[in-house]
Each structure stands twice: as C-alpha cells, then as structure tokens.
Amino acid sequence: MTVEGFEVLIGRGAEDNDYLTFDVAKPHDVWLHVGGGTPGSHVIVRNPDRVEVPRSVVEIAAAAAAWYSKSRGAPKVEVHFCRASEVSKPRGAPAGLVELARYKSVKVKPAAPAGATD
C-alpha cells in the first residue's frame, strides 16, 4: 500500500518477515512491529529519499502492524519502530525473531490497511 507517497510493505509469516526485514529493507527505511514479544507482521515504510517519515505515515503503518498481529482485538496496541539499520537477528534465532538496538513506540488502534482483504 502507499501512504502519503510512502510505500508500506507488510510481512506475512516468519520467513516473509525475515525476507522483508533483512533482504528488502534498506537502512533508512522505517521498521515496525508490535511490542511486548507479541507475534505479528514486520512492516516496512520505504524511505529512499532518507527524509523524516511523517508521524501520520508511521501511525498508519503501526495500525497495520497491530492489525496483522495477535493483538488485533485490543483497543490500543504499542508498536515499536526504528530505522531498519537498528534491527538485527540473534545468532541461531528462528525466522521472524529480531533484536532492536533502539526504538521508539507509538500506541495505536489496530486498523486494516486500505484495500486489505483479510
């Protein structure tokens, strides 16, 4: 999907999350995932121009991350976000498991992305 001119990509499953996070995302892209160790999709906001991604775009992407997580039914969900360069994979970790060097959080209401079919 596209939000205010930014391409937003959503992982579907652990292997897809790994591919999106470590093969597709570039260092200045914004990476998002629900906090608290809750299973869910990795979401990437592409940032090829290396600009400050508007808060409104981060919030819409965060709402999508919350929607595609086990927290979908919650009224508000904490979503962590950071630059993709801040995300790493622990040695021997299963697909989809990552560590964040640092991150910020936003609390959002889970919402299906425009045009979502599930």
VEXPAKE-700625 format. One record per residue (C-alpha): x negated, z, y negated; residue in one letter. Coordinates in steps of 0.02 Angstrom, whole numbers. Layout:
c1:X&c3:Z&c2:Y&r:A
...
//
This chain:
c1:0&c3:0&c2:0&r:M
c1:-51&c3:-18&c2:-182&r:T
c1:-27&c3:120&c2:-311&r:V
c1:-60&c3:80&c2:-494&r:E
c1:-181&c3:-57&c2:-441&r:G
c1:-274&c3:52&c2:-314&r:F
c1:-270&c3:3&c2:-130&r:E
c1:-220&c3:150&c2:-19&r:V
c1:-262&c3:145&c2:167&r:L
c1:-188&c3:263&c2:297&r:I
c1:-264&c3:301&c2:468&r:G
c1:-153&c3:304&c2:623&r:R
c1:-230&c3:416&c2:755&r:G
c1:-400&c3:496&c2:781&r:A
c1:-500&c3:337&c2:818&r:E
c1:-417&c3:246&c2:674&r:D
c1:-457&c3:393&c2:558&r:N
c1:-641&c3:386&c2:610&r:D
c1:-649&c3:199&c2:582&r:Y
c1:-564&c3:212&c2:412&r:L
c1:-672&c3:358&c2:354&r:T
c1:-843&c3:303&c2:417&r:F
c1:-834&c3:111&c2:430&r:D
c1:-709&c3:57&c2:296&r:V
c1:-725&c3:185&c2:156&r:A
c1:-861&c3:164&c2:26&r:K
c1:-950&c3:316&c2:-52&r:P
c1:-846&c3:314&c2:-214&r:H
c1:-678&c3:293&c2:-127&r:D
c1:-565&c3:447&c2:-127&r:V
c1:-536&c3:525&c2:44&r:W
c1:-383&c3:636&c2:77&r:L
c1:-318&c3:743&c2:221&r:H
c1:-201&c3:891&c2:238&r:V
c1:-290&c3:1058&c2:227&r:G
c1:-295&c3:1203&c2:348&r:G
c1:-351&c3:1107&c2:501&r:G
c1:-178&c3:1028&c2:521&r:T
c1:-183&c3:865&c2:620&r:P
c1:-143&c3:712&c2:516&r:G
c1:-197&c3:545&c2:447&r:S
c1:-351&c3:514&c2:344&r:H
c1:-303&c3:423&c2:184&r:V
c1:-423&c3:320&c2:78&r:I
c1:-397&c3:265&c2:-103&r:V
c1:-512&c3:117&c2:-130&r:R
c1:-615&c3:132&c2:-290&r:N
c1:-726&c3:-23&c2:-302&r:P
c1:-747&c3:-3&c2:-490&r:D
c1:-806&c3:178&c2:-470&r:R
c1:-684&c3:241&c2:-601&r:V
c1:-595&c3:407&c2:-613&r:E
c1:-444&c3:385&c2:-499&r:V
c1:-289&c3:441&c2:-596&r:P
c1:-209&c3:605&c2:-542&r:R
c1:-45&c3:513&c2:-514&r:S
c1:-128&c3:399&c2:-385&r:V
c1:-210&c3:548&c2:-298&r:V
c1:-42&c3:637&c2:-290&r:E
c1:49&c3:487&c2:-214&r:I
c1:-91&c3:464&c2:-86&r:A
c1:-88&c3:651&c2:-50&r:A
c1:101&c3:644&c2:-21&r:A
c1:71&c3:504&c2:105&r:A
c1:-64&c3:608&c2:191&r:A
c1:59&c3:752&c2:203&r:A
c1:195&c3:636&c2:269&r:W
c1:82&c3:573&c2:409&r:Y
c1:35&c3:749&c2:467&r:S
c1:106&c3:890&c2:571&r:K
c1:159&c3:968&c2:404&r:S
c1:284&c3:830&c2:364&r:R
c1:432&c3:952&c2:363&r:G
c1:354&c3:1078&c2:244&r:A
c1:418&c3:1090&c2:64&r:P
c1:240&c3:1085&c2:-7&r:K
c1:77&c3:1042&c2:80&r:V
c1:-102&c3:1072&c2:23&r:E
c1:-203&c3:913&c2:34&r:V
c1:-392&c3:910&c2:16&r:H
c1:-475&c3:764&c2:-72&r:F
c1:-653&c3:714&c2:-113&r:C
c1:-765&c3:563&c2:-126&r:R
c1:-790&c3:480&c2:41&r:A
c1:-976&c3:517&c2:25&r:S
c1:-932&c3:704&c2:41&r:E
c1:-861&c3:678&c2:217&r:V
c1:-970&c3:693&c2:372&r:S
c1:-947&c3:704&c2:558&r:K
c1:-1020&c3:852&c2:652&r:P
c1:-1135&c3:802&c2:795&r:R
c1:-1034&c3:781&c2:955&r:G
c1:-867&c3:807&c2:867&r:A
c1:-714&c3:719&c2:937&r:P
c1:-638&c3:570&c2:846&r:A
c1:-548&c3:620&c2:687&r:G
c1:-641&c3:784&c2:660&r:L
c1:-741&c3:793&c2:499&r:V
c1:-829&c3:915&c2:383&r:E
c1:-817&c3:911&c2:193&r:L
c1:-967&c3:954&c2:84&r:A
c1:-848&c3:997&c2:-59&r:R
c1:-670&c3:955&c2:-105&r:Y
c1:-526&c3:985&c2:-223&r:K
c1:-347&c3:1022&c2:-173&r:S
c1:-176&c3:968&c2:-230&r:V
c1:-7&c3:1036&c2:-172&r:K
c1:123&c3:900&c2:-146&r:V
c1:291&c3:870&c2:-64&r:K
c1:269&c3:757&c2:88&r:P
c1:336&c3:584&c2:49&r:A
c1:338&c3:421&c2:145&r:A
c1:242&c3:282&c2:58&r:P
c1:348&c3:144&c2:-18&r:A
c1:393&c3:22&c2:118&r:G
c1:350&c3:140&c2:262&r:A
c1:448&c3:109&c2:421&r:T
c1:422&c3:274&c2:511&r:D
//
